[in-house]
């Protein structure tokens, strides 16, 4: 408190005060340095030369201060000032200066930009000296030692005096501080000159262990303050009642909210308890166990706890009794509440990073390496030395890991229907695979297979293909792929191939079981029944598939027979075609094999999926469906059997009816007045995207010569020819008109009565309902023109039921083609598809994460989608023919690297948002505010105001739930308590600031001194106290004058 | 597509004609590609025609896929929706069922099978030469087009009225849509686009139009 006086004296009469402590024999060895170069005996010297070491020290400090002063804040930044962590715009610059043998460091802390936070009593992000003493810019002088504090008083005084003199000489009003005593005491001394005659002294100290009960209560703190300020005032006497301005900040802490919190049962902060969770178990549930990424990995909860900061703005108290009342004030009535999350510290660089982002980057790296080889085997079994070099750092996980992955992929009982098995590319056009499908899950597993390197992935892939090969060879249903779907062209080619294979395996196993049973052929009643079942099954709902599947299989196999005349149709058709398409055999032999894949294989295809709906639709069109559906199945059976028997009777005389799917009601053959039977038609060929492209190209290229056009026609007409042959077989006496009425009803025009004169056949029957037969009508103009293609084919094609025809779709061949694709897929194509699939699935996981209504994060995610679309879309549509050059691969790699980084940034934000949402879902406004603050201010300063004017609804009740009622521990009763409870919790920190204006002080104390205090505002004494039961930090600011 | 891109054109566009059987899809296409009219056999499965045209300085190669309207062929034709930039929905102004089927059948097929989310749809009412038999008014067509976000024209393949215009308008619209045009130059150009992924404001592929 006397420092200033001393300093001033020193200035005026250096000798008088200088010797008082500079040359003091009692000075310790450290301060002894001060007298370096001085005569040992100071007696008789009244003057010091300007070159005394202390003066040189002052001069050098002064030079530093002038330099800093002249530079201004912007200039200081250029000189290398750095920002102080965890602050708002506080920067520091330092310079070392020696004094004798000792080295000191002078640090200037300065706030960049206007100090606009004057209004805020308790701003966040303050340096502790700013908080304690209410200063903005300030100097700290400290010795360069391990502790960085001055352990003895004379040295402290010297240093502080030096800085104060230097500052005063350059006319600066920066407050200056020196750290004193033990480091743990956080003790400081400081001075500040002002433009008026007042000067300010600062002092801070701390009690780190046992705090006197008196100081644990507001009352005691008030008395402490009053005694301090009144002591320094003129006409001193301790005054018990003094008007004091007072603000208070309470901090409550709820640590480790995540699973730790759950045991305490905080209602709003916990995830819903799992019913199967064993509460006794020491394994607490992970915070993210019900979040979408949980099946792949677990993330450390980024939010470690919350602090609630309740503040009271300016209040006035007049005596210690009034002050003590504030201990009972309800925390809910505080002027401001701020919720501050405590985030986990950032990971060390050598720790493994969490999340999909880093894994995707691994896969992207594997993708870029994959261009180096033609086959996946090259990466798994290293034989080439240059490949060895490339791969030597890569490790492969042990076989047990591989087994576990394969078990999950192939042996988990999964029904491949539902959301996880449909691919909905919303907001992007990247081709991937559904997340639960075989390939989708394979791609995800590869992310977590070892370190996701190319070598490990290649190993996994080869085993994966081996398992698929087993399914195909042994007729085991392909897991995770529905055999009821045709290839989805929106997905990646690999997934389409697997869809194709699933269908092929289904057809193959149907054929096998049929062979095993050796069902008798041409059993008409059975055929009728079976085909009806087939039709019904095809109409059946997807969900019924499981139940009906077996039935369908057997019934379908009933229909078919092993066919030794397989090529007959083909020949027949070609023979017929010989007329108009004379030279078509030569043009495209390859095309021939491509589009008549079955020519070598005698295996008949079942009709089921493809034809079912079509037949059914035809039925609907003719008004048959209702009747058919209403009739009970047993009735139907009988009826159909009778039809069949009748047919057989006729067949003795005439041609035999074969391959009928049943008669159509109200449809009679025009010439013979027999019921028109819908034929069993062949399953239409399935095509994956690459096949489709080949076919498109073939059709497009066959347009030049006449012969090419004919060949192209034949490509197009195979289905129609097959349908016609089947129709003829099912309706031996049918005419083209009958076929058209069934197949293309709009090309049959019925006459109205008045103008109908076309006679189609001789005899006229009358139906039960009195209908005139035959109906009067004709083929449409385009159907009846000479040279009509339909008529030509009709004339050329002979009757042949679908089961005897050459199959339009050869499952044996197509299945082998898929296996060939899997065996020979280029590594780059494989990795490209894996990367796209994994990326889309990871994106979906982020998107599905429950984060509440956070528009900024949502838009961040959709931004990520569009970036991903640009980078990945070309990769996902890369075809076999596209071999990108090295140069493009470079560009790709760069883009992928950036994309992965972007993904990691967004992913980190999603982790934070998910954690905050989990804890704050009942307080949506606070959630949004907190998350936005996290984005804007960073982890260290993120906070949100709760309640009050800035916030529409008051969510204090919900926020208070985060701080569950304290357990009634034994220690609470015995310990002295501080008051200011929230849910029974004491505040973890209670901070108060007390201020007393000189004017009030004088009025109270009856001062006779009338000198007014200059400067801006009124000078005030100030005390900052932060305290709990075992920690008390006090900082005092006292204004004084001569 | 990628292999065949030569110097004689700037973009390949894939268009698709769909609608009930007998509404005149093949006739429209024949009129457009060879300016003739003929009573054609009903299309079997899928047919294809090629047309080169130049539009506002761009040389375009149109691959136009003509599909059969019969139900039996629908599973076959559905795979040809893949990658089409434009879909022409054709109905017959003298048959109302062909008009109602567009919304009940064909638009759903487009939704289900189109792999190009931005693909342009065009509604075309054919056979306006048979004015006496007309049952679907122009206003109804306009209302339909507005509801489903389509271009709309009435035309006649027989009298050639509006046929040329119909294809030109559709192609113009596709050319004006950067995201559709982006994919039409084949594989290599796409590779260069990753240069600009971190500028979400820039329309993907917008740069391709100027070169």
HADDOCK unambig.tbl for C-alpha pairs under 7 A between the chains (distance, minus, plus):
assign (segid A and resid 490 and name CA) (segid B and resid 115 and name CA) 5.78 0.50 0.50
assign (segid A and resid 614 and name CA) (segid B and resid 71 and name CA) 6.20 0.50 0.50
assign (segid A and resid 614 and name CA) (segid B and resid 72 and name CA) 5.13 0.50 0.50
assign (segid A and resid 700 and name CA) (segid B and resid 48 and name CA) 6.44 0.50 0.50
assign (segid A and resid 716 and name CA) (segid B and resid 44 and name CA) 6.24 0.50 0.50
assign (segid A and resid 716 and name CA) (segid B and resid 45 and name CA) 5.80 0.50 0.50
assign (segid A and resid 716 and name CA) (segid B and resid 46 and name CA) 6.64 0.50 0.50
assign (segid A and resid 717 and name CA) (segid B and resid 44 and name CA) 6.11 0.50 0.50
assign (segid A and resid 744 and name CA) (segid B and resid 70 and name CA) 5.87 0.50 0.50
assign (segid A and resid 782 and name CA) (segid B and resid 39 and name CA) 5.50 0.50 0.50
assign (segid A and resid 782 and name CA) (segid B and resid 40 and name CA) 5.86 0.50 0.50
assign (segid A and resid 782 and name CA) (segid B and resid 41 and name CA) 5.43 0.50 0.50
assign (segid A and resid 782 and name CA) (segid B and resid 42 and name CA) 6.91 0.50 0.50
assign (segid A and resid 783 and name CA) (segid B and resid 41 and name CA) 6.12 0.50 0.50
assign (segid A and resid 783 and name CA) (segid B and resid 42 and name CA) 6.98 0.50 0.50
assign (segid A and resid 788 and name CA) (segid B and resid 41 and name CA) 5.67 0.50 0.50
assign (segid A and resid 789 and name CA) (segid B and resid 41 and name CA) 6.35 0.50 0.50
assign (segid A and resid 863 and name CA) (segid B and resid 200 and name CA) 6.56 0.50 0.50
assign (segid A and resid 866 and name CA) (segid B and resid 200 and name CA) 6.91 0.50 0.50
assign (segid A and resid 867 and name CA) (segid B and resid 197 and name CA) 5.03 0.50 0.50
assign (segid A and resid 867 and name CA) (segid B and resid 198 and name CA) 6.31 0.50 0.50
assign (segid A and resid 867 and name CA) (segid B and resid 200 and name CA) 6.84 0.50 0.50
assign (segid A and resid 870 and name CA) (segid B and resid 194 and name CA) 6.22 0.50 0.50
assign (segid A and resid 870 and name CA) (segid B and resid 197 and name CA) 6.05 0.50 0.50
assign (segid A and resid 870 and name CA) (segid B and resid 204 and name CA) 6.67 0.50 0.50
assign (segid A and resid 871 and name CA) (segid B and resid 194 and name CA) 5.04 0.50 0.50
assign (segid A and resid 871 and name CA) (segid B and resid 197 and name CA) 6.69 0.50 0.50
assign (segid A and resid 874 and name CA) (segid B and resid 190 and name CA) 5.93 0.50 0.50
assign (segid A and resid 874 and name CA) (segid B and resid 191 and name CA) 6.61 0.50 0.50
assign (segid A and resid 888 and name CA) (segid B and resid 191 and name CA) 6.30 0.50 0.50
assign (segid A and resid 892 and name CA) (segid B and resid 194 and name CA) 6.56 0.50 0.50
assign (segid A and resid 895 and name CA) (segid B and resid 194 and name CA) 5.58 0.50 0.50
assign (segid A and resid 895 and name CA) (segid B and resid 195 and name CA) 6.67 0.50 0.50
